[in-house]
Amino acid sequence: MRRLGLAGILERAGRLLHWKAAMEATQMEPAQRVRCALEELGPTFIKLGQVLATRVDLFPPEWIAEFERLQDRVPVVPFEELHPQLEEDLGAPVEEVFLKVEREPLAGASIAQVHRAWTQRGEAVVLKIRRPGIKKIVEADLRLLQRLAELVEREIPELARYRPRDIARQFARSLRQEMDFVSEGHHLELIGQNFADDPDIVIPKVYWDWTCERLITQEYIQGISGRDLKAIDEAGLDRKILARRGAQAVLKMILIDGLFHADPHPGNLFYLPGNRLAFIDFGMVGRLSEARRDEVIRLLYGLVARRTDQVVDTMLRWAGDDLPDENALTLEVEDFLDRYHGLSLQQLSMTAMIVDFTALLREHGLVLPPDLTLLFKAFITLDGFGRQLDPDFDVVSESLPLLERLMAERYAPRVMLKKGWDNFLQLAEIVGSLPRDLRRLLRLTRRGALQLHIDVTRLDHFGHQIDRAASRLTIGLITAALIIGTAIATTSTEGGPLGTSLFAILGFIAAVLGGIWVLYSIWRSGRE
């Protein structure tokens, strides 16, 4: 309405009809309207907005801020409705498996609901139960989103560079994984093994006897919620130690283990006596391969240590086939690093650096690989969580020693020798298979079986235009035929209304409608 210049009319109509929604819509910014639309569309689209909040490389800060406001506002499912599904998943009556199950949920979201229970041995556990029927709803919404992404990518070229189909696929994969509680249990177990030797970090235990796709049973963590800062002080816990240990734990997950909690906000943390931390809710996790971790370490070290060549080289690797102007990119990166050069660690903000860095990506039309979007979001969340606990907290000062150690390890003689040996083996394998590959290529050439495939960009759009032109031509010919037929029918001796035959009137109406359609189609095509 705003782009058509009709926002003022809508606002006046809203006042006249007392239509509050229309008046509010005219006063909203685009990001606010999109957020409200996602909220009204329901659970799947709310989850989509939460995933888009991780795409700091695609959306400017004001859009990210709106997406982050999306919360799962869903009514509580009565336990009586969960009971049949719970018994089916347990394979026995609930009363036989658990000593007691609380009817009121501890927490609820669009995908699942959490209830506290006690085993027959008196152990406190939490039951995360998937909402009945939610999978069918989510799958239907995902099909709609995939189709929408295909239409956007094909019909709106200026949005194609944001790779909407890739975003839709990433979102679908993330949401299906979040609905599979067996997968969440494996993530919990793997991360728990990674911290088995760290007494300061607690990861809940999984009870596999009572875990399946729709149900996960975990150890109940009794602690202080990460949001309750007053309780932290009353319990005598040290905020600085908590911030440092939380940051070190997340950095270890990301840079060393390659499997990390993708949403380490205060709501997913509990503080325990002895300044220990417990992480919960591993529905959304990120994975980084060893090669990707090397790239991330090079990039972060380049940002912190002001190494322009490392930063540009990593960005070009991530660009894929969409290579930007390298000279212009290098100048922009140098200017970007100059803005932060010379600042003390207390003045240096990792969040500000990441926000400015992602703005640089957008300016040059670069898009982060999908497996890195959760990483950048985790770093921003980590910085905010640390500063909430300790205003003097700086994630850069926490990460720099680890980055320096990891960089030194990656260039140690032993590691370089191993990489060189691996590369030599790969080269030897290529050379060894070269004669066989050449023979196969020559054999295919002699048989005439060698094929060359050429993909013409936007050929489908060209075919669509030809189809529309043929449709207009066909309707034009039919309209012309109807005009001639109508002229002949008017000479009929059988009279009808207004002294003409019924067939003449029908033919005239059809000719007028056909002519209007052809003119409208030509006008619309010209505007497009």
C-alpha positions, 0 to 999 in steps of 0.5 A: 500500500505504501509503495502504491501511494495508498497508505494515506487512504488506508489510514483515513479508512482506518480512522473512519471505520475504527479499524485499528489494525489498518492504522497501526500497519501504516505506522509500522516499518517494513521489519515490524510488519514482517515480524507481525505477519510471521507471528500471525502465521503460526509456529512454523513461521515464528521458527523461521523468523528465529532462524532468520535472526541468525542471518546477520549476513543478510539482514541489517541490525534493525531487521535482526532486532525485530526477528529476535523479538519473535517468541513462541506464544502458544497456549499450554497443551493440557496434560490429558491431551499429552497423556495418550502419546506419552504412554504410547512412547513409553510403551507402558502406563505413565504411572508404572514408569514414573513415580510422579509427573507434574501436570503443570508444565515447566516450560512450553514452546511451539514444538514441545512442552516440558514437564518435571517427573520423578523416576521410581528410584526418586531421581528428578527428571524432565520430560520434553514432549512433542506437541501432538500433531505438530509434525503434520502442520510443520511439514505442510508449512515447510512445503509452502515455504519451499514453493514460496522460496522457488517463486521468489528466486525465479521471479524476483532477480534482486532477491535471488542473491540471498539464496532463498531456496538455500535458506528454506532448505537450511530452515527445514533441516534445522526444524526437522532436527529440532523435532527429532528428540533422538538427535537432540539426545545424541548432541547432549551426549556428545557435548557431555563427553567433550566436557567430561573432564571439566567439573565447572560445566554441567551437561544434563544426562539423557535417559535413553530408556525413555527417549524416542523421536517424540520424547526425551527424558533428561536429568533435572538441573536445580539451579539459578536461572541465567535471567535471575541476576538478583538471585546470583548475587544473593547466592554469593556467586561471582559474576566475573568467574561465571562470565569467563567460564561460560565464554571459555565453554562456548569457545571450546565448543566452537573452535575445538570440538566443532559441535556447539550450542547455537543459542547460549542465551541466559534462558538456556543456562543455570548457575550452580554452587561453586560458580559452575554452569549448566547448559540446557536445551540442545534442540538447536546446535551448530556443527563445524568441520575441521576445515571450516574451523581452520577458516574461522580461526584464521578469520577471527585471528585476522580480525583481532590481530589486524591481518588484512590478507587473512580476512580477505582470503577467507572471505574470497573462499566463502564467496564461491562463484560470486567473486567480488572486486578483490581490490575494492574488497581489500580496501574496504577490509583495511578501512574496517580494520583501521577503525578498530586498530589501536583500541584497548581490549576494553574498548573493542567490542566483538559484537560491533566488529561482527555487525560491521563485518556482516554489513561489509559482506552485504555491501559486496553481495557476499553470503555466509555459508549456511553452517556459519550463520549460527556461529556468528549468532552464537558469538553475538549472543555470547558477548551479550550474555557476558556483558550482562553478567559483567559490564567489563566482560570482553569476549575478545580478551577471552578468545585471543589467547585461545586463538593464538594457541590454536594458530600456533598448533595449526602451524606446528612442524608436526601438523604441517608435516602431517598435512604435507604427507596427506597432500602428497598421498592425494597427489599420488592418488591423482597421478596414479589414476590419471592413465585410467581416467584418460583411457576412459575419456578416449573410449567415450570420445570414440563411441560418441558418448561424450556429452556437453551440457549447457545451462542457459541462465533464465531460459525458463523465464524466456520460455514463460514469456514465449508461452504468454505471447502465444496465449495472447496471440491465440486469444486475439485470433479467437476474438477476431473470429468471434467478431467475424462470427458475430457480424455473420450472426446478425444477418440471421432472420431469427430475432432476439433481444434488441432485434439480434440473434442470441448467438450474436449477443453471446459472440459479441460479449465473448469478443469484448471480454477477449479483447479486454483480456488481450489489452490488459495482458499487453499493458501488464507485460509492458509494466513488468 
